[in-house]
Amino acid sequence: MELLLDPSHLAILAIIGIVAGFIDAIVGGGGLLSIPALLAVGIPPHMALGTNKLAACFGSTISSYTYYKQQLFTPVFWKTCAIATFIGAILGCGLVFLINASWLEKLLPLLIISIAIYTLFSPKAMGGKHCVSPQKAPSNTRQGIQGLILGGYDGFAGPGIGAFWTVSSISLHKLPLLESCALARIMTLISNITALVIFAFWGQVDWLLGLWMGICMMAGSFMGARSAIRFGIPFIKPLFIISVVCIATHLAWSAWA
Protein backbone atom coordinates (compact mmCIF):
# COMPACT_ATOMS: atom_id res chain seq x y z
CA MET A 1 0.00 0.00 0.00
CA GLU A 2 2.88 2.40 0.72
CA LEU A 3 4.11 1.91 -2.83
CA LEU A 4 0.67 2.48 -4.30
CA LEU A 5 0.02 5.62 -2.23
CA ASP A 6 3.31 7.29 -3.19
CA PRO A 7 2.46 10.85 -4.39
CA SER A 8 4.58 10.47 -7.53
CA HIS A 9 2.66 7.35 -8.50
CA LEU A 10 -0.65 9.09 -7.93
CA ALA A 11 0.50 11.97 -10.11
CA ILE A 12 1.56 9.62 -12.90
CA LEU A 13 -1.74 7.73 -12.71
CA ALA A 14 -3.63 11.03 -12.87
CA ILE A 15 -1.85 12.12 -16.05
CA ILE A 16 -2.27 8.72 -17.66
CA GLY A 17 -5.93 8.66 -16.60
CA ILE A 18 -6.66 11.96 -18.34
CA VAL A 19 -4.85 10.90 -21.53
CA ALA A 20 -6.46 7.43 -21.47
CA GLY A 21 -9.92 8.93 -20.99
CA PHE A 22 -9.37 11.38 -23.86
CA ILE A 23 -8.21 8.66 -26.26
CA ASP A 24 -10.82 6.17 -25.08
CA ALA A 25 -13.69 8.57 -25.76
CA ILE A 26 -12.52 9.15 -29.33
CA VAL A 27 -11.01 5.95 -30.69
CA GLY A 28 -11.03 3.48 -27.79
CA GLY A 29 -7.96 1.85 -26.32
CA GLY A 30 -7.61 3.81 -23.08
CA GLY A 31 -7.08 0.54 -21.23
CA LEU A 32 -3.92 0.04 -23.25
CA LEU A 33 -2.48 2.90 -21.20
CA SER A 34 -4.26 2.53 -17.86
CA ILE A 35 -3.69 -1.21 -17.28
CA PRO A 36 0.09 -1.11 -17.91
CA ALA A 37 0.24 1.94 -15.62
CA LEU A 38 -1.51 0.06 -12.81
CA LEU A 39 0.76 -2.95 -13.31
CA ALA A 40 3.80 -0.64 -13.25
CA VAL A 41 2.97 0.69 -9.75
CA GLY A 42 2.81 -2.83 -8.38
CA ILE A 43 -0.81 -3.97 -8.62
CA PRO A 44 -1.21 -7.72 -9.40
CA PRO A 45 -2.78 -8.55 -12.81
CA HIS A 46 -6.25 -9.56 -11.58
CA MET A 47 -6.55 -6.51 -9.33
CA ALA A 48 -5.22 -4.25 -12.10
CA LEU A 49 -8.04 -5.44 -14.35
CA GLY A 50 -10.66 -4.91 -11.63
CA THR A 51 -9.33 -1.48 -10.68
CA ASN A 52 -9.25 -0.47 -14.33
CA LYS A 53 -12.92 -1.45 -14.65
CA LEU A 54 -13.81 0.94 -11.84
CA ALA A 55 -11.87 3.78 -13.45
CA ALA A 56 -13.23 2.98 -16.91
CA CYS A 57 -16.83 3.21 -15.66
CA PHE A 58 -16.31 6.91 -14.95
CA GLY A 59 -14.92 7.64 -18.41
CA SER A 60 -17.47 5.48 -20.23
CA THR A 61 -20.37 7.15 -18.42
CA ILE A 62 -19.43 10.71 -19.32
CA SER A 63 -18.50 9.93 -22.94
CA SER A 64 -21.63 7.79 -23.45
CA TYR A 65 -23.84 10.61 -22.21
CA THR A 66 -22.06 13.12 -24.44
CA TYR A 67 -22.53 11.00 -27.58
CA TYR A 68 -26.14 10.19 -26.67
CA LYS A 69 -26.96 13.85 -26.13
CA GLN A 70 -25.74 14.55 -29.67
CA GLN A 71 -28.19 11.89 -31.01
CA LEU A 72 -25.41 9.61 -32.25
CA PHE A 73 -26.93 6.55 -30.56
CA THR A 74 -30.49 5.15 -30.79
CA PRO A 75 -31.06 2.79 -27.81
CA VAL A 76 -34.06 0.97 -29.30
CA PHE A 77 -31.92 -0.30 -32.22
CA TRP A 78 -29.33 -1.97 -30.00
CA LYS A 79 -31.26 -4.01 -27.39
CA THR A 80 -29.91 -7.36 -28.60
CA CYS A 81 -26.36 -6.05 -28.60
CA ALA A 82 -26.73 -4.74 -25.05
CA ILE A 83 -28.07 -8.03 -23.70
CA ALA A 84 -25.39 -10.06 -25.49
CA THR A 85 -22.68 -7.74 -24.18
CA PHE A 86 -23.95 -8.18 -20.63
CA ILE A 87 -23.92 -11.98 -20.93
CA GLY A 88 -20.52 -11.98 -22.62
CA ALA A 89 -19.01 -9.83 -19.87
CA ILE A 90 -20.18 -12.30 -17.22
CA LEU A 91 -18.64 -15.23 -19.10
CA GLY A 92 -15.41 -13.33 -19.72
CA CYS A 93 -15.01 -12.44 -16.04
CA GLY A 94 -15.53 -16.05 -15.08
CA LEU A 95 -12.71 -17.08 -17.39
CA VAL A 96 -10.30 -14.57 -15.80
CA PHE A 97 -10.50 -16.30 -12.43
CA LEU A 98 -9.74 -19.68 -13.99
CA ILE A 99 -6.39 -18.47 -15.35
CA ASN A 100 -3.19 -18.26 -13.32
CA ALA A 101 -2.05 -14.66 -12.70
CA SER A 102 1.40 -15.24 -14.23
CA TRP A 103 -0.20 -16.60 -17.41
CA LEU A 104 -2.54 -13.63 -17.55
CA GLU A 105 0.40 -11.23 -17.28
CA LYS A 106 2.03 -12.86 -20.32
CA LEU A 107 -1.21 -13.19 -22.28
CA LEU A 108 -2.40 -9.58 -22.00
CA PRO A 109 0.32 -8.02 -24.21
CA LEU A 110 -0.29 -10.64 -26.92
CA LEU A 111 -4.03 -9.95 -26.96
CA ILE A 112 -3.49 -6.21 -27.10
CA ILE A 113 -0.91 -6.37 -29.89
CA SER A 114 -3.17 -8.67 -31.94
CA ILE A 115 -6.03 -6.18 -31.71
CA ALA A 116 -3.73 -3.25 -32.50
CA ILE A 117 -2.38 -4.95 -35.64
CA TYR A 118 -5.87 -5.89 -36.86
CA THR A 119 -7.14 -2.36 -36.28
CA LEU A 120 -4.23 -0.82 -38.16
CA PHE A 121 -4.17 -3.07 -41.22
CA SER A 122 -7.83 -4.01 -41.73
CA PRO A 123 -8.83 -2.34 -45.04
CA LYS A 124 -12.32 -1.45 -43.73
CA ALA A 125 -11.25 -0.50 -40.23
CA MET A 126 -11.85 3.22 -40.65
CA GLY A 127 -15.04 3.04 -42.68
CA GLY A 128 -15.91 4.83 -45.93
CA LYS A 129 -18.65 6.24 -48.10
CA HIS A 130 -20.68 3.03 -47.81
CA CYS A 131 -21.36 3.78 -44.12
CA VAL A 132 -24.70 5.44 -43.32
CA SER A 133 -26.82 6.00 -40.22
CA PRO A 134 -29.22 3.05 -39.66
CA GLN A 135 -32.94 3.64 -40.18
CA LYS A 136 -33.90 0.43 -38.37
CA ALA A 137 -32.31 -2.04 -35.97
CA PRO A 138 -29.37 -3.90 -37.55
CA SER A 139 -29.39 -7.71 -37.74
CA ASN A 140 -30.05 -9.30 -34.34
CA THR A 141 -27.76 -12.20 -35.22
CA ARG A 142 -24.83 -9.89 -35.91
CA GLN A 143 -25.59 -7.85 -32.82
CA GLY A 144 -25.71 -10.99 -30.68
CA ILE A 145 -22.44 -12.42 -31.98
CA GLN A 146 -20.67 -9.07 -31.72
CA GLY A 147 -21.95 -8.45 -28.19
CA LEU A 148 -21.03 -11.92 -26.90
CA ILE A 149 -17.50 -11.87 -28.31
CA LEU A 150 -16.61 -8.30 -27.43
CA GLY A 151 -18.46 -8.32 -24.11
CA GLY A 152 -16.59 -11.53 -23.29
CA TYR A 153 -13.26 -9.98 -24.20
CA ASP A 154 -13.99 -6.88 -22.14
CA GLY A 155 -14.93 -9.03 -19.16
CA PHE A 156 -11.79 -11.14 -19.63
CA ALA A 157 -9.24 -8.39 -20.27
CA GLY A 158 -10.55 -5.25 -21.98
CA PRO A 159 -7.56 -3.25 -23.28
CA GLY A 160 -8.32 -1.97 -26.77
CA ILE A 161 -11.97 -2.95 -26.57
CA GLY A 162 -13.22 0.47 -27.64
CA ALA A 163 -11.14 0.35 -30.81
CA PHE A 164 -12.33 -3.18 -31.53
CA TRP A 165 -15.98 -2.14 -31.07
CA THR A 166 -15.46 0.77 -33.44
CA VAL A 167 -13.81 -1.34 -36.14
CA SER A 168 -16.30 -4.22 -35.95
CA SER A 169 -19.33 -1.89 -35.94
CA ILE A 170 -18.14 -0.26 -39.17
CA SER A 171 -17.57 -3.68 -40.74
CA LEU A 172 -20.73 -5.45 -39.49
CA HIS A 173 -23.31 -2.66 -39.43
CA LYS A 174 -21.83 -0.12 -41.89
CA LEU A 175 -22.06 2.62 -39.26
CA PRO A 176 -20.39 6.00 -39.79
CA LEU A 177 -17.27 6.49 -37.70
CA LEU A 178 -18.81 8.84 -35.13
CA GLU A 179 -21.80 6.54 -34.57
CA SER A 180 -19.44 3.57 -34.25
CA CYS A 181 -17.56 5.48 -31.56
CA ALA A 182 -20.86 6.17 -29.79
CA LEU A 183 -21.91 2.51 -29.91
CA ALA A 184 -18.49 1.50 -28.62
CA ARG A 185 -18.78 3.77 -25.60
CA ILE A 186 -22.31 2.63 -24.66
CA MET A 187 -21.49 -1.08 -24.94
CA THR A 188 -18.21 -0.79 -23.06
CA LEU A 189 -20.10 0.99 -20.30
CA ILE A 190 -22.38 -2.06 -20.01
CA SER A 191 -19.49 -4.53 -19.91
CA ASN A 192 -17.45 -2.30 -17.57
CA ILE A 193 -20.24 -2.12 -14.99
CA THR A 194 -20.93 -5.86 -15.25
CA ALA A 195 -17.25 -6.75 -14.87
CA LEU A 196 -16.78 -4.27 -12.01
CA VAL A 197 -19.54 -5.94 -9.96
CA ILE A 198 -17.92 -9.36 -10.44
CA PHE A 199 -14.36 -8.19 -9.74
CA ALA A 200 -15.59 -6.33 -6.65
CA PHE A 201 -17.37 -9.46 -5.40
CA TRP A 202 -14.04 -11.33 -5.55
CA GLY A 203 -12.19 -8.49 -3.83
CA GLN A 204 -10.12 -7.61 -6.88
CA VAL A 205 -10.62 -3.82 -6.91
CA ASP A 206 -8.38 -1.18 -5.34
CA TRP A 207 -11.10 1.36 -4.65
CA LEU A 208 -8.81 4.27 -3.79
CA LEU A 209 -6.74 4.07 -6.96
CA GLY A 210 -9.77 3.19 -9.07
CA LEU A 211 -11.70 6.27 -7.91
CA TRP A 212 -8.63 8.48 -8.34
CA MET A 213 -8.01 7.28 -11.91
CA GLY A 214 -11.75 7.30 -12.63
CA ILE A 215 -12.11 11.00 -11.86
CA CYS A 216 -9.14 11.75 -14.10
CA MET A 217 -10.48 9.54 -16.90
CA MET A 218 -13.86 11.24 -16.61
CA ALA A 219 -12.24 14.62 -17.26
CA GLY A 220 -10.31 13.23 -20.21
CA SER A 221 -13.39 11.50 -21.62
CA PHE A 222 -15.43 14.69 -21.52
CA MET A 223 -12.76 16.56 -23.48
CA GLY A 224 -12.28 13.65 -25.90
CA ALA A 225 -15.94 13.15 -26.74
CA ARG A 226 -16.47 16.88 -27.25
CA SER A 227 -13.40 17.06 -29.49
CA ALA A 228 -14.53 14.09 -31.61
CA ILE A 229 -17.99 15.57 -32.13
CA ARG A 230 -16.67 19.05 -32.87
CA PHE A 231 -13.81 18.16 -35.24
CA GLY A 232 -15.19 14.92 -36.72
CA ILE A 233 -13.48 12.31 -38.90
CA PRO A 234 -10.46 14.42 -40.00
CA PHE A 235 -9.52 14.62 -36.31
CA ILE A 236 -10.40 11.03 -35.36
CA LYS A 237 -8.62 9.08 -38.11
CA PRO A 238 -5.05 10.37 -37.59
CA LEU A 239 -5.38 10.06 -33.80
CA PHE A 240 -6.70 6.52 -34.20
CA ILE A 241 -3.77 5.40 -36.37
CA ILE A 242 -1.10 7.16 -34.28
CA SER A 243 -2.50 5.71 -31.04
CA VAL A 244 -2.58 2.15 -32.36
CA VAL A 245 0.97 2.32 -33.75
CA CYS A 246 2.43 3.79 -30.55
CA ILE A 247 0.62 1.36 -28.27
CA ALA A 248 1.55 -1.70 -30.35
CA THR A 249 5.21 -0.63 -30.46
CA HIS A 250 5.36 -0.03 -26.72
CA LEU A 251 3.73 -3.35 -25.86
CA ALA A 252 5.93 -5.30 -28.24
CA TRP A 253 9.03 -3.77 -26.62
CA SER A 254 7.74 -4.44 -23.09
CA ALA A 255 6.75 -8.04 -23.84
CA TRP A 256 9.79 -9.26 -25.75
CA ALA A 257 12.72 -6.85 -25.46
Secondary structure, DSSP 4 states (H G I P E B T S, - for coil): -TTTT-HHHHHHHHHHHHHHHHHHHHTS-THHHHHHHHHHTT--HHHHHHHHHHHHHHHHHHHHHHHHHTT---GGGGHHHHHHHHHHHHHHHHHHTTS-HHHHHHHHHHHHHHHHHHHHH-TTTT--TT----SSPPPHHHHHHHHHHHHHHHHHT-TTHHHHHHHHHHHHH---HHHHHHHHHHHHHHHHHHHHHHHHHTT---HHHHHHHHHHHHHHHHHHHHHHHHH-HHHHHHHHHHHHHHHHHHHHHHHH-
